[in-house]
Amino acid sequence: MSRIPVIIDCDPGHDDAIALLMALASPRLDVRAVTVVAGNQTLEKTLNNALKVLSFVGAEVEVAAGAAQPLVRPLTIAPEVHGESGLDGPILPPPTLKPSPRSAVEVIIDVVRKSDQKITLIPTGPLTNVAAALLLAPDIKANIERITLMGGAAYVGNWTPSAEFNILVDPEAAHIVFSSGVPITMVGLDVTHKALVYEEDIARLKAMNRRVARMVAELLDFFSQFHKRFGFKGSPLHDPLAVAAVIEPQVLTTRHLPVVIETKGEYTTGRTVVDFYGVTGMKPNVDVALEVDRDRFIAMLFEAMEHFD
């Protein structure tokens, strides 16, 4: 079976870091590039975090910096979730990997254009880089297999009552991506809030006595502090679930539904408006994830940790 060529566009971020590790560990994926966007923290910090995590596991992959701010709005970041560095918790050595001289948008366009197989994009942050690439080079749509993104929510938001963080940070970019005509799987809060890692899972990671598993456990120790304040019994692994969905699509149950992005609402900006009943008459454009096989997903996380060391 041939490997699936992917580009991961991310804003590390604790769960982005784990998503990168899951992708690199998978024999099903061929990570062609990692592109970085501002989101969970400023671009300088998210780029440094991506380079540190990839250096820690000895990955050799092009890492390119992208947008430092959304298309038209000021940047919103999430230090209360991810800490001042964007990756608080473990102490990681300085990166040995150097960033690409090319921009994220250049890399996305070039890798997609030149690939002999259709590329799957896995965005786990705001969609600014992906939207810019689609605007600058609409021809690449023909060579994109699918965009499997972490973002959105059919029901309830997390950064506002209506909106999930990644979409809220750059709703205009999300609108461009969602209306692009490229096949999309939306791995939103409806499933990521069920993809919880519990204290006993973190203890199991520590008990593996592997440096990468321990680093992930330390990430989760910090990440879980934020979620406990909101009554979560565990930490939602948002971004790794998007990677898992590319490796094993059956880990999710999806419905093909019409989805639009609210960009002008007073209280609802950034909402992914999902038309469950067909009341708009719009054609379905997104595979919306609604259920997750949590046990299989957690097993995939541990399989990834076994790969390292």
Helices and strands as residue ranges (DSSP letters): E 4-10, H 14-25, E 29-36, H 43-56, E 63-65, H 79-82, H 104-114, E 119-123, H 128-136, G 138-143, E 144-150, H 165-169, H 171-178, E 184-187, H 189-192, E 196-197, H 199-207, H 211-228, E 235-236, H 238-247, G 249-251, E 252-257, E 259-261, E 272-274, E 286-292, H 294-307
